[in-house]
Each structure stands twice: as structure tokens, then as C-alpha cells.
Amino acid sequence: MRTGSAWRDVPDRYGPHPRHGGDTGARSGPGRPRTRPDHLIGDKGYSSKAIRAWLRNRKITYTIPERADEIVNRARRGRLGGRPPAFDKQIHKQRNVAERCFRRLKQWRGIATRYEKTAETY
């Protein structure tokens, strides 16, 4: 899951998202209830301690690989560096399927430029 907004990544650091007003409870009006993901599969861009702590506090399991500099810094600190975070290679491989799907959709020029807007052309 990728997000482009810093508020969704680490709301404790940047404050509540302006659109949501910080509300994480059930909807007051009609519509589907808000849900949280059971498991998040991210790339190395989401491997900071703040994001991992945010996910842990909300009891969302995650599979995020460590960046090379995090591994080096942890090894440099020795025993004080702590254990490496849990990482399951088999689960992380599933992320590739979603990435390829979005890549194909983005590269399909008809959808990317929205020239064919009617359902008849598909």
C-alpha cells in the first residue's frame, strides 16, 4: 500500500489529516464503515521507526524491508542496536503482483490520457 500524503503515514508528527479531522471512529452518516487493513506490505520508503511504531500502536501487522543504512547503523551500534524487525520474504513477494498491475494500467495510454472515456471502447 502506497500513500502520497504525509498525514496518512505519520499523523502523530504532522497532525490530523485536514479532510478527516482526525476522526478514526465509525461514520456518523450513511456509507461504509471505516476499516483498517489486516496487513500492510510496504517498500523501503516506509521503513522508518515512526511508521513502524504508528502501525504497531494501531495493531496493524506489516511487512516492510529495512533500508541498507538502517542495517548498517544497527550493526554499528552492536548489541544496543536491537533486533532487526520481522520480515517475511514470501509475503513481500505478493506486493509485486499489485505493483505490476498498477504499472500496466498506468502504461496503457488509453487509460493514462483518458481519450477513450466510454465503456463501448473497452
N, C-alpha and C positions, 0 to 999 in steps of 0.2 A: 504494500500500500504506500503510495507516494502522495505527499501533500505539498502544495506550493505555499502554504501560509504558515508563518512562524507561530501564530497563535495556536494553531492546532498541534504543533509539535511540542511546544513547551509553554502552556498557558500560564504557569506559575511565574515564569520570568517576564512575560510580555503583557500579562493581564488577560481578562476575558475577551473572547472574540467579539468584535463590535456587533456582528449580526445576531449572535446568540445571547448576548448579555450575560454570559457566564452561567446560564441555566443548564443544568445537566439532568434534571428530573423529567418526569413524564410530561407530555404535551397537555396544555390546558384546553386546547380546542380540538377540532377534528383532525384526523390524519393518523399516520402510522406512529407508533411509539418509537422513541429514540432507542437505538440498540448499540451495544459496544461489540467490537469484534472478539471472537473467541481466541484468535491467534493472529499476530501481525508478523508478516515476513517483509523485512526491510533490507536496504542495501547499506553499504558502508557509510553513506552520508548521514544515516540516522543512528550512529553508534555512540553518541555522546553519553556521558554518565547521567546528565539531566533527563534525556529522553528515556533512558532505561529506568531511571527512578520513577518518572512520571507514569510509565506503563505498569511498573510493579505496584505502585500505590493504588492503581485502578484495577489490579488483579487481571491484567491483560497479559497473556503469555506472548513471548516474542522470539523470533529467530533473526538475529542481526549479526553479521560477521564483524570482527574487530578490524579497525584500520591498522596499517603497519606501524604508524607512530605510536598508537596505544600499546601495541605488543612490546615495542622497544622500550617505552617508558616504564611499563610494568616490570619487564625483565631487569631494567636498570635499577629499580628500587628494591629488587631482590624479594625477600620474604615479606617486606612491608607493602609490596605491590599488589598483593592479594591474588586470588584465583582468577583465572580467565572466565568470562561469562559463558554460560552454557550455549552451545551452538550445535545444531543438528544439520549435517550436510544434506541428508535426504529431504528434509522439509524445505531447505533453502533452494534445492533444485526445482521445486514446484513453482517458485517465483518466475523462473524463466518462461514458463508457459504463458503467464499473463503478460509479461513484457513483450514476448513475440507477437501476441495478439494485438496489443496496442500499437506496436511498430507497424504491423501490416495495415491496420486501419489508418494510421497517420500517413503512410506512404501511398495509399490508394488515392490518387489525385481527385477522383470524383467526390469523395467524401471530404478531403482536405480543403478543396476550394469551394465545395457545395454548389457546383454547377448543376448537378442532377438533383433537384430538390423534390421531385415527385416519386412516389413509390412505384410507378409504372416502369421506370428505367431500371429498377433492380429486379 
